[in-house]
């Protein structure tokens, strides 16, 4: 009974501390770059904000679009239950579970790619392509590293492999250890979004390759990204979300406030504004002017 309680506590700590680890990585990077960095609890606030947001489902999407995030979440949570972190046991464990672990991670990524393609969006298609590339760089090396250690330990259970590893001499290194280390290093680079695979927090990645219709600055020093829009196609909500995210990144990275404002073409032609204040004053007029901030 005590072991089960410890395993449950270990599992909860692993799941609930995941956003905090991301915040710690961002804080360390900010310190190295001599920046203040964001609050350590910001990932939790971002998660709460995302859970409160409205779901956007393209009209052409099938039920697979809604199923994909569920499969990814469940597969990730089940995978976490197989990993011993602070105790030499796990909530789930059985012979050959290290193979199941790799397949569960691949399954979640596979469904996310299918869901992205099911949305019929060019942006989602690019994201699915990137996920497929990262999957090729991550799943196979991870499996190779686990197999290498399993051969040495002569065990097929992750918990037993971990127990065997703790009993070994740290300096007793073989060719198998070297292969496992190189394989897991590739996984770490691919999965955590570091160079040379990707660096999503790099200002060059977040702030370039975006050419809006207009850029303006008001009297308070706020920078505005202005987009005029005529027809509302299926890609527009994703473009709005991307522009909003761009402004959030620009604000965090530059220390200057950026905001996104979308002006409907009909409203612009009807109002014929002569000053920027005329547009910002109508931000709450949703039927005439749609704004994302």
TARAHU-V610502 format. One record per residue. N is the residue number from 1. RES is the residue in one small letter. PHI is phi in degrees with one decimal (NA if undefined). OMEGA is omega in whole degrees, 0 to 359 (999 if undefined). Layout:
n:N res:RES phi:PHI omega:OMEGA
n:N res:RES phi:PHI omega:OMEGA
This chain:
n:1 res:x phi:NA omega:179
n:2 res:x phi:-64.6 omega:180
n:3 res:x phi:-62.7 omega:179
n:4 res:x phi:-63.3 omega:180
n:5 res:x phi:-63.0 omega:179
n:6 res:x phi:-65.1 omega:179
n:7 res:x phi:-64.0 omega:178
n:8 res:x phi:-64.8 omega:178
n:9 res:x phi:-63.3 omega:178
n:10 res:x phi:-61.2 omega:180
n:11 res:x phi:-64.4 omega:180
n:12 res:x phi:-64.5 omega:178
n:13 res:x phi:-62.1 omega:180
n:14 res:x phi:-63.0 omega:183
n:15 res:x phi:-72.0 omega:186
n:16 res:x phi:-74.6 omega:181
n:17 res:x phi:-89.4 omega:181
n:18 res:x phi:-58.6 omega:177
n:19 res:x phi:-62.3 omega:179
n:20 res:x phi:-65.3 omega:178
n:21 res:x phi:-61.9 omega:177
n:22 res:x phi:-61.6 omega:179
n:23 res:x phi:-66.2 omega:179
n:24 res:x phi:-64.4 omega:177
n:25 res:x phi:-61.3 omega:179
n:26 res:x phi:-63.9 omega:180
n:27 res:x phi:-67.4 omega:178
n:28 res:x phi:-63.9 omega:178
n:29 res:x phi:-62.8 omega:179
n:30 res:x phi:-64.5 omega:178
n:31 res:x phi:-63.6 omega:179
n:32 res:x phi:-62.6 omega:181
n:33 res:x phi:-87.9 omega:179
n:34 res:x phi:59.6 omega:174
n:35 res:x phi:-115.2 omega:181
n:36 res:x phi:-71.4 omega:181
n:37 res:x phi:81.5 omega:182
n:38 res:x phi:-85.6 omega:179
n:39 res:x phi:-66.0 omega:182
n:40 res:x phi:-63.7 omega:182
n:41 res:x phi:-94.8 omega:182
n:42 res:x phi:-62.2 omega:178
n:43 res:x phi:-57.6 omega:178
n:44 res:x phi:-67.6 omega:177
n:45 res:x phi:-65.0 omega:178
n:46 res:x phi:-64.1 omega:178
n:47 res:x phi:-63.5 omega:178
n:48 res:x phi:-62.6 omega:179
n:49 res:x phi:-65.4 omega:180
n:50 res:x phi:-66.9 omega:180
n:51 res:x phi:-66.9 omega:181
n:52 res:x phi:-85.5 omega:183
n:53 res:x phi:-74.6 omega:178
n:54 res:x phi:-74.5 omega:177
n:55 res:x phi:-73.7 omega:177
n:56 res:x phi:-110.3 omega:181
n:57 res:x phi:-119.5 omega:178
n:58 res:x phi:-59.6 omega:182
n:59 res:x phi:-63.8 omega:181
n:60 res:x phi:-90.5 omega:185
n:61 res:x phi:-77.8 omega:177
n:62 res:x phi:-95.4 omega:177
n:63 res:x phi:-57.9 omega:178
n:64 res:x phi:-60.5 omega:181
n:65 res:x phi:-62.2 omega:178
n:66 res:x phi:-79.3 omega:182
n:67 res:x phi:-73.0 omega:187
n:68 res:x phi:-57.1 omega:179
n:69 res:x phi:-61.9 omega:179
n:70 res:x phi:-65.8 omega:179
n:71 res:x phi:-62.7 omega:180
n:72 res:x phi:-62.5 omega:181
n:73 res:x phi:-64.1 omega:182
n:74 res:x phi:-64.5 omega:181
n:75 res:x phi:-63.2 omega:178
n:76 res:x phi:-67.8 omega:180
n:77 res:x phi:-65.6 omega:178
n:78 res:x phi:-66.4 omega:178
n:79 res:x phi:-60.9 omega:180
n:80 res:x phi:-61.5 omega:180
n:81 res:x phi:-71.2 omega:180
n:82 res:x phi:-92.8 omega:189
n:83 res:x phi:-102.3 omega:172
n:84 res:x phi:-79.2 omega:184
n:85 res:x phi:-114.0 omega:182
n:86 res:x phi:-113.9 omega:182
n:87 res:x phi:-140.6 omega:184
n:88 res:x phi:-79.5 omega:177
n:89 res:x phi:-163.4 omega:180
n:90 res:x phi:-143.1 omega:182
n:91 res:x phi:-66.5 omega:177
n:92 res:x phi:-124.1 omega:179
n:93 res:x phi:-169.0 omega:179
n:94 res:x phi:-162.4 omega:181
n:95 res:x phi:-62.6 omega:180
n:96 res:x phi:80.9 omega:184
n:97 res:x phi:-68.0 omega:179
n:98 res:x phi:-67.7 omega:175
n:99 res:x phi:-70.9 omega:178
n:100 res:x phi:-62.2 omega:180
n:101 res:x phi:-58.0 omega:180
n:102 res:x phi:-64.6 omega:181
n:103 res:x phi:-67.8 omega:177
n:104 res:x phi:-65.2 omega:177
n:105 res:x phi:-63.0 omega:179
n:106 res:x phi:-67.3 omega:180
n:107 res:x phi:-62.8 omega:179
n:108 res:x phi:-61.5 omega:180
n:109 res:x phi:-66.6 omega:179
n:110 res:x phi:-62.1 omega:181
n:111 res:x phi:-68.2 omega:177
n:112 res:x phi:-65.3 omega:176
n:113 res:x phi:-64.1 omega:177
n:114 res:x phi:-63.4 omega:179
n:115 res:x phi:-63.7 omega:178
n:116 res:x phi:-64.6 omega:179
n:117 res:x phi:-67.8 omega:181
n:118 res:x phi:-67.0 omega:179
n:119 res:x phi:-74.3 omega:178
n:120 res:x phi:58.2 omega:179
n:121 res:x phi:-113.0 omega:179
n:122 res:x phi:-65.5 omega:179
n:123 res:x phi:-65.8 omega:179
n:124 res:x phi:-65.7 omega:177
n:125 res:x phi:-62.3 omega:177
n:126 res:x phi:-64.9 omega:178
n:127 res:x phi:-64.6 omega:178
n:128 res:x phi:-64.1 omega:178
n:129 res:x phi:-63.1 omega:179
n:130 res:x phi:-66.5 omega:180
n:131 res:x phi:-63.5 omega:178
n:132 res:x phi:-64.9 omega:179
n:133 res:x phi:-65.3 omega:180
n:134 res:x phi:-64.0 omega:178
n:135 res:x phi:-61.2 omega:179
n:136 res:x phi:-64.0 omega:180
n:137 res:x phi:-85.2 omega:188
n:138 res:x phi:-108.8 omega:189
n:139 res:x phi:-63.2 omega:182
n:140 res:x phi:-63.4 omega:177
n:141 res:x phi:-63.1 omega:178
n:142 res:x phi:-62.3 omega:179
n:143 res:x phi:-62.8 omega:179
n:144 res:x phi:-62.1 omega:179
n:145 res:x phi:-63.5 omega:180
n:146 res:x phi:-68.0 omega:179
n:147 res:x phi:-64.6 omega:180
n:148 res:x phi:-60.3 omega:180
n:149 res:x phi:-70.7 omega:179
n:150 res:x phi:-63.7 omega:178
n:151 res:x phi:-65.3 omega:179
n:152 res:x phi:-64.7 omega:182
n:153 res:x phi:-78.2 omega:185
n:154 res:x phi:57.2 omega:179
n:155 res:x phi:-135.0 omega:177
n:156 res:x phi:-114.3 omega:181
n:157 res:x phi:-112.8 omega:184
n:158 res:x phi:-60.7 omega:180
n:159 res:x phi:-63.0 omega:180
n:160 res:x phi:-67.0 omega:176
n:161 res:x phi:-63.6 omega:179
n:162 res:x phi:-64.1 omega:179
n:163 res:x phi:-64.0 omega:179
n:164 res:x phi:-64.0 omega:181
n:165 res:x phi:-62.4 omega:182
n:166 res:x phi:-68.3 omega:180
n:167 res:x phi:-89.0 omega:185
n:168 res:x phi:-89.3 omega:175
n:169 res:x phi:-70.5 omega:183
n:170 res:x phi:-59.4 omega:184
n:171 res:x phi:-92.4 omega:178
n:172 res:x phi:-86.4 omega:186
n:173 res:x phi:-107.3 omega:178
n:174 res:x phi:-123.7 omega:178
n:175 res:x phi:-63.4 omega:179
n:176 res:x phi:-64.9 omega:177
n:177 res:x phi:-61.6 omega:180
n:178 res:x phi:-62.9 omega:178
n:179 res:x phi:-62.1 omega:180
n:180 res:x phi:-63.7 omega:181
n:181 res:x phi:-65.1 omega:180
n:182 res:x phi:-63.4 omega:180
n:183 res:x phi:-62.9 omega:181
n:184 res:x phi:-71.2 omega:175
n:185 res:x phi:-64.8 omega:176
n:186 res:x phi:-63.0 omega:178
n:187 res:x phi:-61.6 omega:181
n:188 res:x phi:-61.9 omega:180
n:189 res:x phi:-64.2 omega:183
n:190 res:x phi:-69.7 omega:187
n:191 res:x phi:-76.6 omega:183
n:192 res:x phi:-92.3 omega:174
n:193 res:x phi:69.3 omega:179
n:194 res:x phi:-106.9 omega:176
n:195 res:x phi:-61.8 omega:7
n:196 res:x phi:-90.7 omega:182
n:197 res:x phi:-73.0 omega:182
n:198 res:x phi:-169.4 omega:174
n:199 res:x phi:-145.9 omega:187
n:200 res:x phi:-65.5 omega:180
n:201 res:x phi:-96.4 omega:179
n:202 res:x phi:-69.6 omega:179
n:203 res:x phi:-56.0 omega:179
n:204 res:x phi:-64.7 omega:179
n:205 res:x phi:-78.4 omega:186
n:206 res:x phi:-89.5 omega:192
n:207 res:x phi:-111.2 omega:180
n:208 res:x phi:-106.7 omega:177
n:209 res:x phi:60.5 omega:175
n:210 res:x phi:-134.4 omega:184
n:211 res:x phi:-123.9 omega:181
n:212 res:x phi:-74.4 omega:178
n:213 res:x phi:-65.6 omega:181
n:214 res:x phi:-143.9 omega:171
n:215 res:x phi:-128.7 omega:182
n:216 res:x phi:-136.4 omega:175
n:217 res:x phi:-130.3 omega:182
n:218 res:x phi:-86.9 omega:184
n:219 res:x phi:-66.3 omega:180
n:220 res:x phi:-85.6 omega:179
n:221 res:x phi:89.1 omega:178
n:222 res:x phi:-76.4 omega:177
n:223 res:x phi:-88.3 omega:183
n:224 res:x phi:-120.1 omega:170
n:225 res:x phi:-94.3 omega:184
n:226 res:x phi:-112.2 omega:177
n:227 res:x phi:-127.2 omega:174
n:228 res:x phi:-98.6 omega:186
n:229 res:x phi:-135.5 omega:177
n:230 res:x phi:-98.8 omega:180
n:231 res:x phi:-74.5 omega:179
n:232 res:x phi:-97.3 omega:179
n:233 res:x phi:-89.2 omega:182
n:234 res:x phi:-66.7 omega:181
n:235 res:x phi:-81.9 omega:188
n:236 res:x phi:-59.5 omega:179
n:237 res:x phi:-59.0 omega:179
n:238 res:x phi:-71.6 omega:177
n:239 res:x phi:-66.8 omega:177
n:240 res:x phi:-62.0 omega:180
n:241 res:x phi:-64.2 omega:179
n:242 res:x phi:-66.2 omega:179
n:243 res:x phi:-66.7 omega:178
n:244 res:x phi:-63.1 omega:178
n:245 res:x phi:-63.7 omega:178
n:246 res:x phi:-60.4 omega:180
n:247 res:x phi:-65.4 omega:178
n:248 res:x phi:-63.7 omega:179
n:249 res:x phi:-64.6 omega:181
n:250 res:x phi:-63.6 omega:178
n:251 res:x phi:-64.6 omega:182
n:252 res:x phi:-69.1 omega:186
n:253 res:x phi:-87.3 omega:183
n:254 res:x phi:-103.3 omega:183
n:255 res:x phi:78.1 omega:178
n:256 res:x phi:-114.9 omega:188
n:257 res:x phi:-75.2 omega:175
n:258 res:x phi:-119.5 omega:179
n:259 res:x phi:-137.8 omega:183
n:260 res:x phi:-112.5 omega:181
n:261 res:x phi:-135.8 omega:178
n:262 res:x phi:-108.1 omega:182
n:263 res:x phi:-109.8 omega:175
n:264 res:x phi:-67.8 omega:184
n:265 res:x phi:-60.5 omega:181
n:266 res:x phi:-64.1 omega:179
n:267 res:x phi:-64.5 omega:181
n:268 res:x phi:-65.3 omega:180
n:269 res:x phi:-68.6 omega:180
n:270 res:x phi:-75.0 omega:184
n:271 res:x phi:-79.5 omega:183
n:272 res:x phi:47.7 omega:183
n:273 res:x phi:-67.3 omega:178
n:274 res:x phi:-105.5 omega:179
n:275 res:x phi:-132.9 omega:180
n:276 res:x phi:-64.3 omega:180
n:277 res:x phi:-60.7 omega:179
n:278 res:x phi:-64.8 omega:179
n:279 res:x phi:-74.7 omega:182
n:280 res:x phi:-65.6 omega:179
n:281 res:x phi:-70.4 omega:182
n:282 res:x phi:-102.3 omega:184
n:283 res:x phi:-61.3 omega:183
n:284 res:x phi:-88.6 omega:181
n:285 res:x phi:-90.4 omega:187
n:286 res:x phi:-60.2 omega:181
n:287 res:x phi:-65.0 omega:183
n:288 res:x phi:-100.4 omega:188
n:289 res:x phi:-134.3 omega:179
n:290 res:x phi:-99.7 omega:184
n:291 res:x phi:-128.6 omega:175
n:292 res:x phi:-121.9 omega:180
n:293 res:x phi:-131.1 omega:999
